[in-house]
């Protein structure tokens, strides 16, 4: 089943985010290579594709896991959690309708 992982950044976490980004992207690439990643990306803090020093307010990942427990464990083991980028992570079942 698909699961939406909705994460909220802690304040002033841009430097931490940039430092942990390669390891974070590597985990996402593993999901993509397995055909289990529907989409992933950050929420810019301002209305811009490149928010610069304004940074990001969080992220959305939609990926396939066997259960909500597996999705939650995967999300909680993200480098962005370990390094304090994410202050809150919510995992919800997701039903893809379109496209």
C-alpha positions as a Markdown table, in Angstrom:
| # | Residue | x | y | z |
|---|---|---|---|---|
| 1 | Unk | 0.0 | 0.0 | 0.0 |
| 2 | Unk | 1.1 | 3.6 | -0.5 |
| 3 | Unk | 1.8 | 5.8 | 2.5 |
| 4 | Unk | 2.2 | 9.5 | 2.8 |
| 5 | Unk | 5.0 | 10.6 | 5.0 |
| 6 | Unk | 4.4 | 14.2 | 6.0 |
| 7 | Unk | 7.3 | 15.8 | 7.9 |
| 8 | Unk | 7.6 | 19.2 | 9.5 |
| 9 | Unk | 11.0 | 20.9 | 9.8 |
| 10 | Unk | 12.3 | 22.4 | 13.1 |
| 11 | Unk | 13.0 | 26.1 | 13.0 |
| 12 | Unk | 16.3 | 27.2 | 11.4 |
| 13 | Unk | 17.1 | 23.7 | 10.2 |
| 14 | Unk | 18.5 | 24.6 | 6.7 |
| 15 | Unk | 22.1 | 23.9 | 7.5 |
| 16 | Unk | 21.3 | 20.5 | 9.1 |
| 17 | Unk | 19.1 | 19.7 | 6.1 |
| 18 | Unk | 21.9 | 20.4 | 3.6 |
| 19 | Unk | 24.4 | 18.4 | 5.6 |
| 20 | Unk | 22.1 | 15.3 | 5.9 |
| 21 | Unk | 20.7 | 15.6 | 2.4 |
| 22 | Unk | 23.0 | 13.1 | 0.6 |
| 23 | Unk | 22.1 | 10.3 | 3.0 |
| 24 | Unk | 18.4 | 11.3 | 2.9 |
| 25 | Unk | 18.4 | 11.2 | -0.9 |
| 26 | Unk | 20.3 | 7.9 | -1.0 |
| 27 | Unk | 17.4 | 6.3 | 1.0 |
| 28 | Unk | 14.9 | 7.8 | -1.4 |
| 29 | Unk | 16.9 | 6.5 | -4.4 |
| 30 | Unk | 16.8 | 3.0 | -2.9 |
| 31 | Unk | 13.0 | 3.2 | -2.8 |
| 32 | Unk | 12.9 | 4.6 | -6.4 |
| 33 | Unk | 15.1 | 1.8 | -7.7 |
| 34 | Unk | 12.8 | -0.7 | -6.2 |
| 35 | Unk | 9.8 | 0.9 | -7.9 |
| 36 | Unk | 8.3 | 1.9 | -4.5 |
| 37 | Unk | 8.5 | 5.7 | -4.6 |
| 38 | Unk | 5.6 | 7.7 | -6.1 |
| 39 | Unk | 6.9 | 11.1 | -5.2 |
| 40 | Unk | 9.1 | 13.0 | -2.8 |
| 41 | Unk | 10.1 | 16.6 | -2.2 |
| 42 | Unk | 10.3 | 19.5 | 0.2 |
| 43 | Unk | 7.9 | 22.3 | 1.0 |
| 44 | Unk | 9.7 | 25.6 | 0.4 |
| 45 | Unk | 9.2 | 28.1 | 3.2 |
| 46 | Unk | 8.3 | 30.8 | 0.7 |
| 47 | Unk | 6.6 | 30.8 | -2.7 |
| 48 | Unk | 9.6 | 29.9 | -4.7 |
| 49 | Unk | 11.2 | 26.7 | -6.2 |
| 50 | Unk | 14.5 | 28.0 | -4.7 |
| 51 | Unk | 13.8 | 29.5 | -1.3 |
| 52 | Unk | 17.5 | 30.2 | -0.7 |
| 53 | Unk | 18.1 | 31.1 | 3.0 |
| 54 | Unk | 14.4 | 30.9 | 3.8 |
| 55 | Unk | 14.8 | 27.2 | 3.6 |
| 56 | Unk | 12.0 | 24.6 | 3.8 |
| 57 | Unk | 9.1 | 23.9 | 6.2 |
| 58 | Unk | 9.0 | 20.2 | 5.7 |
| 59 | Unk | 8.7 | 17.4 | 3.2 |
| 60 | Unk | 6.3 | 15.0 | 1.6 |
| 61 | Unk | 7.2 | 11.4 | 0.6 |
| 62 | Unk | 4.7 | 9.0 | -0.9 |
| 63 | Unk | 6.1 | 5.5 | -1.0 |
| 64 | Unk | 4.9 | 1.9 | -0.9 |
| 65 | Unk | 5.4 | -0.2 | 2.2 |
| 66 | Unk | 3.9 | -3.5 | 3.4 |
| 67 | Unk | 2.3 | -1.9 | 6.4 |
| 68 | Unk | 1.9 | 1.4 | 8.3 |
| 69 | Unk | 4.3 | 0.1 | 10.9 |
| 70 | Unk | 7.0 | -0.5 | 8.2 |
| 71 | Unk | 6.4 | 2.9 | 6.8 |
| 72 | Unk | 6.6 | 4.5 | 10.2 |
| 73 | Unk | 9.8 | 2.7 | 11.1 |
| 74 | Unk | 11.4 | 3.7 | 7.7 |
| 75 | Unk | 10.3 | 7.4 | 8.2 |
| 76 | Unk | 11.6 | 7.5 | 11.8 |
| 77 | Unk | 15.0 | 6.2 | 10.7 |
| 78 | Unk | 15.5 | 9.0 | 8.2 |
| 79 | Unk | 18.7 | 11.0 | 8.6 |
| 80 | Unk | 16.6 | 14.2 | 8.7 |
| 81 | Unk | 15.0 | 12.8 | 11.9 |
| 82 | Unk | 18.3 | 11.7 | 13.4 |
| 83 | Unk | 19.9 | 15.1 | 12.8 |
| 84 | Unk | 17.0 | 17.2 | 14.0 |
| 85 | Unk | 15.8 | 18.5 | 10.7 |
| 86 | Unk | 12.3 | 17.0 | 11.2 |
| 87 | Unk | 10.6 | 17.9 | 14.4 |
| 88 | Unk | 7.4 | 16.0 | 13.6 |
| 89 | Unk | 6.7 | 13.1 | 11.2 |
| 90 | Unk | 3.2 | 11.8 | 10.4 |
| 91 | Unk | 2.5 | 8.7 | 8.4 |
| 92 | Unk | -0.9 | 8.1 | 6.8 |
| 93 | Unk | -2.2 | 5.5 | 4.3 |
| 94 | Unk | -2.6 | 7.0 | 0.9 |
| 95 | Unk | -4.8 | 5.8 | -2.0 |
| 96 | Unk | -3.6 | 7.0 | -5.4 |
| 97 | Unk | -6.5 | 7.9 | -7.6 |
| 98 | Unk | -5.0 | 10.1 | -10.4 |
| 99 | Unk | -3.2 | 10.0 | -12.7 |
